[in-house]
Amino acid sequence: MTSSSVPLTGSIVALVTPMHEDGSVDYPALRKLIDWHIAEGTDCIGVVGTTGESPTVNVEEHCEIIRVAVEQAAKRVPIMAGCGANSTAEAIELAKFAKKVGADTQLQVVPYYNKPTQEGQYQHFKAIAEAVGDLPTILYNVPGRSVADMQHDTVLRLAQVPGIIGIKEATGNIERAQWLIREAPKGFGIYSGDDPTAVALMLCGGHGNVSVTANVAPKLMHELCVAAIAGDVKRAMEIQFQLMPVHKHLFVEANPIPVKWAVARMGLCGGTLRLPMTPLSKSNEAVVEGALRSSGLL
């Protein structure tokens, strides 16, 4: 499989959602962030995912974040709209809105909390693809958050469904990723959703990384992805070794708590989070700052 056969490759930032001190969404800051990422080389911008605090924005805000992102990107880079829900009907409605306002792809997470079976997962994603087939779907497997785990055979079944074009594989299990890369049909994208192991997935033939680290190191993550997808082990690992402290310590508390503090520390946007997310603990502020400095970002 070659990366050229896959419509989306490279560094896909899992973008934070900037918020004012009162917790309202800061749309001007969101626009500035999008411009900065495009200037820094980010290949695709993913909005309203876990890192974008999708669990705590309401439906109107969710939709407006997608709309503003599409408008601001103005086709300079693709927008991947987080449209996942644990209700199939709600996921379809979000995807229809994303399609209407011009998003390029939709990211659909395995339904969380209600623990669907493998057949339930298959029917869920198939129904979304059939209802909104003209907005390409990227599956998202993250059992650490969703509890339900999409098994290899289910992914391969879904890869045959028109409109489903790839998967964000966030388990960090490189053997799993290798089996997907080996057996998925040509043109089906395999993306990492785990910064520490993303370089390995791409060197094995994967197509990109949906990245938290890219929030603070967009240029370096873009360069890492380019090198790894091209098979340039030496350059890819040089950048990986530089970024390892950030990969690790942006998860010292639950995402997006550390990365929200980090982007604020870098002056990119405010650091406000919505409950039940709470600010980074004082003891970990030095840890995250140390990681940013160690990686040359401060």
C-alpha positions in Angstrom: 0.0 0.0 0.0 1.3 3.4 -0.9 0.4 6.7 0.9 -0.5 8.2 -2.5 -3.5 5.9 -2.7 -4.9 7.3 0.5 -6.7 10.7 0.3 -5.4 12.0 3.6 -1.9 11.7 5.0 0.5 13.4 7.4 0.0 15.4 10.7 -3.6 15.8 11.7 -3.8 18.0 14.8 -6.4 17.0 17.4 -7.1 20.7 18.1 -7.9 22.1 21.5 -11.0 24.3 21.7 -10.0 27.8 23.0 -12.3 29.1 25.8 -12.7 32.4 27.5 -12.3 32.6 31.3 -16.0 32.3 31.7 -15.9 29.0 29.8 -17.5 30.3 26.6 -15.9 29.2 23.3 -13.3 31.7 22.1 -14.0 31.8 18.4 -11.5 34.5 17.5 -8.7 32.5 19.2 -9.9 29.4 17.3 -9.5 31.2 14.0 -6.0 32.4 15.0 -5.0 28.8 16.0 -6.2 27.5 12.6 -4.1 30.1 10.8 -1.1 29.3 12.9 -1.4 25.6 12.2 -1.7 26.2 8.5 1.4 28.4 8.5 3.3 25.8 10.5 2.6 23.0 8.1 -0.2 21.0 9.8 -1.7 18.8 7.1 -5.2 18.5 8.4 -7.1 20.0 11.3 -9.3 17.8 13.5 -11.9 19.7 15.6 -14.2 18.7 18.4 -12.6 15.5 19.4 -11.5 14.5 22.9 -8.8 17.1 22.9 -11.3 19.6 21.7 -13.5 18.9 24.8 -16.3 17.4 22.7 -17.9 15.8 25.9 -18.6 19.3 27.4 -19.5 21.5 24.5 -23.3 21.5 23.7 -24.7 20.6 20.3 -24.9 24.2 19.1 -21.3 24.9 20.1 -20.2 21.7 18.6 -21.7 22.6 15.3 -20.4 26.2 15.4 -16.9 25.1 16.1 -17.0 22.9 13.0 -18.5 25.7 10.9 -16.0 28.3 12.0 -13.1 25.9 11.4 -14.3 25.2 7.9 -14.8 28.8 7.2 -11.4 29.9 8.5 -9.4 27.1 6.9 -11.0 28.1 3.6 -9.9 24.9 1.8 -6.2 25.6 2.6 -6.1 22.3 4.6 -8.8 19.7 5.1 -11.0 19.8 8.2 -11.8 16.6 10.0 -15.0 17.1 12.0 -15.5 15.1 15.2 -19.0 13.8 14.8 -19.0 10.8 17.2 -21.8 10.0 19.6 -23.0 7.0 21.5 -26.4 7.5 19.7 -26.3 6.5 16.1 -29.0 9.1 15.3 -27.1 11.9 17.0 -23.8 10.9 15.1 -25.7 11.1 11.8 -27.1 14.5 12.6 -23.7 15.9 13.5 -22.3 14.4 10.3 -25.0 15.9 8.2 -24.3 19.3 9.6 -20.5 18.9 9.1 -21.2 17.9 5.5 -23.6 20.9 5.0 -21.0 23.4 6.1 -18.1 21.9 4.0 -16.1 19.7 6.3 -13.8 17.3 4.4 -14.0 14.2 6.6 -15.8 13.0 9.7 -14.2 11.2 12.7 -16.5 8.7 14.2 -15.5 7.2 17.6 -16.7 3.8 18.8 -19.9 4.5 20.8 -18.8 5.0 24.4 -20.4 3.9 27.7 -23.2 1.8 26.2 -20.7 -1.0 25.2 -22.1 -2.1 21.8 -21.1 -5.6 20.5 -19.0 -6.0 17.4 -22.2 -6.3 15.3 -23.6 -3.2 17.0 -20.5 -1.3 16.1 -20.6 -2.5 12.5 -24.3 -1.5 12.1 -23.6 1.9 13.8 -20.8 2.9 11.4 -22.6 1.3 8.4 -25.7 3.4 9.1 -23.7 6.6 9.4 -21.9 5.9 6.1 -25.1 5.1 4.3 -26.8 8.2 5.7 -23.9 10.6 5.0 -21.9 8.7 2.5 -20.6 11.8 0.7 -18.7 12.9 3.8 -15.9 10.3 4.1 -15.8 8.6 7.5 -12.7 7.8 9.5 -13.3 5.3 12.3 -11.8 5.9 15.7 -10.9 3.1 18.1 -9.9 4.2 21.5 -10.9 1.5 24.1 -9.1 3.4 26.9 -12.0 5.9 26.7 -14.9 4.2 24.9 -14.5 0.9 26.8 -15.7 -1.0 23.7 -12.9 -2.2 21.5 -13.4 -2.5 17.7 -11.8 -5.8 16.7 -9.6 -6.3 13.7 -12.3 -8.3 11.7 -14.9 -5.6 12.4 -12.5 -2.9 10.9 -12.0 -5.1 7.8 -15.7 -5.5 7.4 -16.3 -1.8 7.7 -13.4 -1.1 5.3 -15.7 -2.6 2.6 -18.5 -0.1 3.3 -18.5 2.7 0.7 -17.6 6.0 2.3 -15.5 4.6 5.2 -11.9 5.5 4.2 -9.7 4.9 7.3 -9.2 4.4 11.0 -7.6 6.3 13.8 -6.0 3.4 15.8 -5.4 4.8 19.3 -4.5 1.6 21.2 -0.8 2.2 20.8 -0.5 -1.5 19.9 1.9 -1.7 17.0 1.1 -5.4 16.2 -2.5 -4.5 15.8 -1.6 -1.6 13.5 0.7 -3.9 11.5 -2.2 -6.4 10.9 -4.4 -3.5 9.8 -1.7 -2.2 7.4 -1.1 -5.7 6.1 -4.8 -6.7 5.5 -6.8 -3.5 4.9 -7.8 -2.8 1.3 -5.7 -0.4 -0.8 -6.8 3.2 -0.2 -7.9 2.6 3.4 -5.9 4.9 5.7 -4.4 3.7 8.9 -3.7 6.6 11.3 -2.1 6.6 14.7 -4.0 8.2 17.6 -1.1 7.7 20.0 1.7 10.1 19.8 4.4 8.0 21.6 4.0 5.1 19.0 2.9 7.1 16.0 6.3 7.1 14.4 6.4 3.3 14.5 3.0 2.9 13.0 4.0 5.2 10.1 7.3 3.5 9.6 5.4 0.2 9.3 3.3 1.7 6.4 0.7 3.8 8.2 -0.5 7.1 6.7 -0.4 9.7 9.5 -1.0 10.7 13.1 -4.0 12.4 14.7 -1.9 14.2 17.2 -2.1 15.9 20.6 1.6 16.9 20.4 0.9 18.8 17.2 -1.0 21.4 19.3 2.4 22.6 20.6 4.8 21.3 17.9 3.0 21.5 14.6 6.0 22.0 12.4 8.0 19.2 14.0 5.1 16.8 13.9 4.5 17.6 10.2 8.2 16.9 9.5 8.1 13.7 11.6 5.1 12.4 9.6 6.7 13.3 6.2 9.9 11.5 7.2 8.2 8.4 8.6 5.8 8.0 5.8 8.7 8.2 3.3 10.6 5.6 5.3 13.4 8.0 6.4 14.1 6.3 9.7 17.0 8.5 10.7 15.2 11.8 10.3 11.9 10.5 11.8 13.7 9.2 14.9 15.7 12.4 15.4 12.4 14.3 15.7 10.8 11.5 17.7 13.6 11.6 20.3 13.3 15.4 20.5 9.5 15.2 21.1 9.4 12.2 23.4 9.2 14.4 26.6 6.2 16.2 25.2 4.5 12.9 24.0 4.9 11.6 27.5 4.1 14.5 29.7 1.1 15.9 27.8 -0.6 12.8 29.3 0.6 13.3 32.9 -3.1 14.0 33.7 -6.1 13.2 31.6 -6.1 14.8 28.1 -6.7 17.7 27.4 -5.7 19.0 30.8 -1.9 19.2 30.2 -2.1 20.3 26.6 -4.6 23.1 27.4 -2.0 24.3 30.0 0.8 24.0 27.5 -0.9 26.0 24.7 -1.7 28.7 27.2 1.9 28.7 28.5 3.1 29.2 24.8 0.7 32.1 24.4 -1.4 30.4 21.8 -4.8 30.7 23.5 -6.3 30.7 27.0 -6.1 27.6 29.3 -9.7 27.5 30.5 -11.3 24.0 30.7 -14.9 23.1 31.5 -15.8 20.9 34.4 -15.4 18.0 35.1 -12.0 18.8 33.6 -10.0 20.8 36.1 -6.8 22.9 35.7 -3.4 21.1 35.7 -2.2 20.6 39.2 0.6 22.9 40.4 2.9 20.0 40.9 2.6 19.0 37.2 3.0 22.5 35.8 6.8 22.2 36.2 6.6 18.7 34.6 4.9 20.0 31.4 7.0 23.1 31.3 10.1 21.0 31.5 8.9 18.8 28.6 8.3 21.9 26.5 11.7 23.2 27.2 13.4 19.8 26.8 11.8 19.6 23.3 12.9 23.1 22.4 9.4 24.6 22.3 10.0 27.2 24.9 
